Amino acid sequence: MTEMMAAGDKGIPKSIMDKAEGVAVFPGLIKAGLGIGGQRGHGILSSRDAKSGTWQEVQRTSALPPGFTGKPWAADLHLSPDGRFLYASERTTSTIAAFKVDATSGKLTTIGSVDTEKQPRGFNIDPGSKYLAAVGELSDSMTVYGIDQGTGALTKLKSYPVGKKPNWVEIVDLK
């Protein structure tokens, strides 16, 4: 990120990065980054040209559900460990947006959004990229979703009580 931000052409404007709640760097691509603005709920995908070393905007996208008109409040951003899908939580709508990542360009295709715990702050994806667990700051539960291996779509499996105001999820492989 330091190198991205120090690039002469400032591929990701400082004003966007200052408000970003999450940044994902896509493995397997030369250099790429996506910032989802915390006060905007939108993201900019930038990539670095290997020959010139300059950063350029590749795509703009949104973590907001279609038709949203309120004040967005993005929270967390995770790339699935297999690198095929990107997920972003949005607190105002209590949703998690899903995107498919193009393996060559890094461009994102919106899969859709699912309702989740109230005011989702933290979520995580298991090492096998099969499950996503989400908690909400105004919820006392954690919901676990199955990740469709073909599409990346989330399907609610079960909710579990976890105590008051959870805001972080860590998944540990105990092998």
CORMO-V509879 format. One record per pair of residues at least 12 apart in sequence whose C-alpha atoms are under 7 Angstrom apart, sorted by the first residue. I is the first residue (numbers start at 0). J is the second residue. Records with the same first field share a line. If there is no record, write none. Layout:
I = J, J
This chain:
6 = 53, 54
8 = 53, 54
9 = 54
10 = 45, 54, 55, 56
11 = 45
15 = 36
16 = 34
18 = 36, 37, 38
19 = 34, 35, 36, 37
20 = 35, 36, 37, 73, 74, 75
21 = 34, 35, 75, 76
22 = 34, 35, 76
23 = 76, 77, 78
26 = 82
29 = 47, 49
30 = 46, 47
31 = 45, 46, 47
32 = 44, 45, 46
33 = 45
35 = 73
36 = 73
37 = 72, 73, 74
38 = 71, 72, 73
39 = 71, 72
40 = 61, 62, 63, 71, 72, 73
41 = 60, 61, 62
42 = 59, 60, 61
43 = 56, 58, 59, 60
44 = 56, 57, 58, 59
45 = 57
58 = 106
62 = 87, 89, 96
64 = 112
71 = 91
72 = 89, 90, 91
73 = 88, 89, 90
74 = 88, 89, 90, 120
75 = 87, 88, 120, 121
76 = 88
77 = 123
79 = 124, 128
80 = 126, 127, 128
81 = 128
83 = 99, 100
84 = 98, 99, 100, 151
85 = 97, 98, 99, 100
86 = 98
88 = 119, 120
89 = 119
90 = 118, 119, 120
91 = 118
93 = 114, 115, 116, 117, 118, 119
94 = 112, 113, 114, 115
95 = 112, 113, 114, 115
96 = 111, 112, 113
97 = 109, 110, 111, 112, 152
98 = 110
99 = 151
110 = 152
116 = 133, 134, 135, 138, 142
117 = 135, 136, 137, 138
118 = 135, 136, 137
119 = 133, 134, 135, 136
120 = 134, 135, 136, 166, 167
121 = 133, 134, 135, 166, 167, 168
122 = 134, 167, 168
123 = 168, 169, 170
125 = 170
129 = 145, 146
130 = 143, 144, 145, 146
131 = 143, 144, 145, 146
132 = 144
133 = 168
134 = 165, 166, 167
135 = 164, 165, 166
136 = 164, 165, 166
137 = 164
138 = 163, 164
139 = 160, 161, 162, 163, 164, 165
140 = 158, 159, 160, 161, 162
141 = 158, 159, 160, 161
142 = 157, 158, 159
143 = 155, 156, 157, 158
144 = 156
